[in-house]
Amino acid sequence: MRRSFYQYILTQRGHNFYDPVEAFAGAVAKDIMFPKYSEDYHEITDYLELSVDYLNSMDLFDQVWESYLENNK
C-alpha cells in the first residue's frame, strides 16, 4: 500500500534528537501545515524551502526522500 511522505516520515520519529532524521521527523510531526497527503517531491520541497525553518539542509530531505521511495514501492 502506498503512503504519503508524511506517513512515512512519522515512522522515523524517535527520542534521539541528535539524529538528524529523527529530529526532522519530530519537527514534521509538529507542523500542522505540512502537506500530509502528498507523494509529490516538488510540492514537498517547495513547502520545506518556502515555509519552514526547522530543516537546515535540503540534503537531509533528499536522503530521507530516497529512503521513502525505496520503502514505498
CNS distance restraints for C-alpha pairs under 8 A (distance, minus, plus):
assign (resid   1 and name CA) (resid  72 and name CA) 7.68 0.50 0.50
assign (resid   2 and name CA) (resid  72 and name CA) 5.74 0.50 0.50
assign (resid   2 and name CA) (resid  73 and name CA) 7.01 0.50 0.50
assign (resid   3 and name CA) (resid   7 and name CA) 6.09 0.50 0.50
assign (resid   3 and name CA) (resid   8 and name CA) 6.78 0.50 0.50
assign (resid   3 and name CA) (resid  39 and name CA) 7.57 0.50 0.50
assign (resid   3 and name CA) (resid  72 and name CA) 6.77 0.50 0.50
assign (resid   4 and name CA) (resid   8 and name CA) 6.43 0.50 0.50
assign (resid   4 and name CA) (resid  36 and name CA) 6.85 0.50 0.50
assign (resid   4 and name CA) (resid  37 and name CA) 5.27 0.50 0.50
assign (resid   4 and name CA) (resid  38 and name CA) 5.44 0.50 0.50
assign (resid   4 and name CA) (resid  39 and name CA) 5.02 0.50 0.50
assign (resid   5 and name CA) (resid   9 and name CA) 6.07 0.50 0.50
assign (resid   5 and name CA) (resid  36 and name CA) 7.36 0.50 0.50
assign (resid   5 and name CA) (resid  37 and name CA) 7.42 0.50 0.50
assign (resid   5 and name CA) (resid  38 and name CA) 6.41 0.50 0.50
assign (resid   5 and name CA) (resid  39 and name CA) 5.67 0.50 0.50
assign (resid   5 and name CA) (resid  65 and name CA) 7.83 0.50 0.50
assign (resid   5 and name CA) (resid  68 and name CA) 6.81 0.50 0.50
assign (resid   6 and name CA) (resid  10 and name CA) 6.26 0.50 0.50
assign (resid   6 and name CA) (resid  28 and name CA) 7.68 0.50 0.50
assign (resid   6 and name CA) (resid  34 and name CA) 7.85 0.50 0.50
assign (resid   6 and name CA) (resid  35 and name CA) 7.41 0.50 0.50
assign (resid   6 and name CA) (resid  36 and name CA) 5.13 0.50 0.50
assign (resid   6 and name CA) (resid  37 and name CA) 6.88 0.50 0.50
assign (resid   6 and name CA) (resid  38 and name CA) 7.46 0.50 0.50
assign (resid   7 and name CA) (resid  11 and name CA) 7.01 0.50 0.50
assign (resid   7 and name CA) (resid  36 and name CA) 7.38 0.50 0.50
assign (resid   8 and name CA) (resid  12 and name CA) 7.22 0.50 0.50
assign (resid   8 and name CA) (resid  68 and name CA) 6.54 0.50 0.50
assign (resid   9 and name CA) (resid  13 and name CA) 7.14 0.50 0.50
assign (resid   9 and name CA) (resid  25 and name CA) 5.46 0.50 0.50
assign (resid   9 and name CA) (resid  28 and name CA) 7.74 0.50 0.50
assign (resid   9 and name CA) (resid  64 and name CA) 7.99 0.50 0.50
assign (resid   9 and name CA) (resid  68 and name CA) 7.89 0.50 0.50
assign (resid  10 and name CA) (resid  25 and name CA) 5.88 0.50 0.50
assign (resid  10 and name CA) (resid  26 and name CA) 7.54 0.50 0.50
assign (resid  10 and name CA) (resid  28 and name CA) 7.82 0.50 0.50
assign (resid  10 and name CA) (resid  29 and name CA) 6.50 0.50 0.50
assign (resid  12 and name CA) (resid  21 and name CA) 6.98 0.50 0.50
assign (resid  12 and name CA) (resid  22 and name CA) 5.77 0.50 0.50
assign (resid  12 and name CA) (resid  25 and name CA) 5.95 0.50 0.50
assign (resid  13 and name CA) (resid  21 and name CA) 7.79 0.50 0.50
assign (resid  13 and name CA) (resid  22 and name CA) 4.80 0.50 0.50
assign (resid  13 and name CA) (resid  23 and name CA) 7.28 0.50 0.50
assign (resid  13 and name CA) (resid  25 and name CA) 5.11 0.50 0.50
assign (resid  13 and name CA) (resid  26 and name CA) 5.57 0.50 0.50
assign (resid  14 and name CA) (resid  22 and name CA) 5.45 0.50 0.50
assign (resid  14 and name CA) (resid  23 and name CA) 7.82 0.50 0.50
assign (resid  14 and name CA) (resid  26 and name CA) 7.49 0.50 0.50
assign (resid  15 and name CA) (resid  22 and name CA) 7.36 0.50 0.50
assign (resid  16 and name CA) (resid  22 and name CA) 6.52 0.50 0.50
assign (resid  16 and name CA) (resid  23 and name CA) 7.38 0.50 0.50
assign (resid  17 and name CA) (resid  22 and name CA) 6.10 0.50 0.50
assign (resid  17 and name CA) (resid  23 and name CA) 4.84 0.50 0.50
assign (resid  18 and name CA) (resid  22 and name CA) 7.83 0.50 0.50
assign (resid  18 and name CA) (resid  23 and name CA) 6.96 0.50 0.50
assign (resid  19 and name CA) (resid  23 and name CA) 6.14 0.50 0.50
assign (resid  20 and name CA) (resid  24 and name CA) 6.01 0.50 0.50
assign (resid  20 and name CA) (resid  60 and name CA) 7.69 0.50 0.50
assign (resid  21 and name CA) (resid  25 and name CA) 6.09 0.50 0.50
assign (resid  21 and name CA) (resid  60 and name CA) 7.35 0.50 0.50
assign (resid  21 and name CA) (resid  64 and name CA) 7.35 0.50 0.50
assign (resid  22 and name CA) (resid  26 and name CA) 6.10 0.50 0.50
assign (resid  23 and name CA) (resid  27 and name CA) 6.25 0.50 0.50
assign (resid  24 and name CA) (resid  28 and name CA) 6.20 0.50 0.50
assign (resid  24 and name CA) (resid  54 and name CA) 7.32 0.50 0.50
assign (resid  24 and name CA) (resid  55 and name CA) 6.81 0.50 0.50
assign (resid  25 and name CA) (resid  29 and name CA) 6.17 0.50 0.50
assign (resid  26 and name CA) (resid  30 and name CA) 6.53 0.50 0.50
assign (resid  27 and name CA) (resid  31 and name CA) 6.34 0.50 0.50
assign (resid  27 and name CA) (resid  54 and name CA) 6.67 0.50 0.50
assign (resid  28 and name CA) (resid  34 and name CA) 6.85 0.50 0.50
assign (resid  34 and name CA) (resid  47 and name CA) 7.57 0.50 0.50
assign (resid  35 and name CA) (resid  44 and name CA) 6.89 0.50 0.50
assign (resid  35 and name CA) (resid  47 and name CA) 7.86 0.50 0.50
assign (resid  38 and name CA) (resid  43 and name CA) 7.37 0.50 0.50
assign (resid  38 and name CA) (resid  44 and name CA) 7.23 0.50 0.50
assign (resid  40 and name CA) (resid  44 and name CA) 6.39 0.50 0.50
assign (resid  41 and name CA) (resid  45 and name CA) 6.07 0.50 0.50
assign (resid  41 and name CA) (resid  65 and name CA) 7.90 0.50 0.50
assign (resid  42 and name CA) (resid  46 and name CA) 5.95 0.50 0.50
assign (resid  43 and name CA) (resid  47 and name CA) 6.28 0.50 0.50
assign (resid  44 and name CA) (resid  48 and name CA) 6.16 0.50 0.50
assign (resid  45 and name CA) (resid  49 and name CA) 5.93 0.50 0.50
assign (resid  45 and name CA) (resid  58 and name CA) 7.99 0.50 0.50
assign (resid  46 and name CA) (resid  50 and name CA) 5.94 0.50 0.50
assign (resid  46 and name CA) (resid  51 and name CA) 8.00 0.50 0.50
assign (resid  47 and name CA) (resid  51 and name CA) 5.41 0.50 0.50
assign (resid  47 and name CA) (resid  52 and name CA) 7.32 0.50 0.50
assign (resid  48 and name CA) (resid  52 and name CA) 5.45 0.50 0.50
assign (resid  48 and name CA) (resid  53 and name CA) 7.98 0.50 0.50
assign (resid  48 and name CA) (resid  55 and name CA) 7.36 0.50 0.50
assign (resid  49 and name CA) (resid  58 and name CA) 7.90 0.50 0.50
assign (resid  57 and name CA) (resid  61 and name CA) 7.33 0.50 0.50
assign (resid  58 and name CA) (resid  62 and name CA) 6.19 0.50 0.50
assign (resid  59 and name CA) (resid  63 and name CA) 6.24 0.50 0.50
assign (resid  60 and name CA) (resid  64 and name CA) 6.29 0.50 0.50
assign (resid  61 and name CA) (resid  65 and name CA) 5.91 0.50 0.50
assign (resid  62 and name CA) (resid  66 and name CA) 6.25 0.50 0.50
assign (resid  63 and name CA) (resid  67 and name CA) 6.55 0.50 0.50
assign (resid  64 and name CA) (resid  68 and name CA) 6.11 0.50 0.50
assign (resid  65 and name CA) (resid  69 and name CA) 6.21 0.50 0.50
assign (resid  66 and name CA) (resid  70 and name CA) 6.31 0.50 0.50
assign (resid  67 and name CA) (resid  71 and name CA) 6.19 0.50 0.50
assign (resid  68 and name CA) (resid  72 and name CA) 5.87 0.50 0.50
assign (resid  69 and name CA) (resid  73 and name CA) 6.60 0.50 0.50
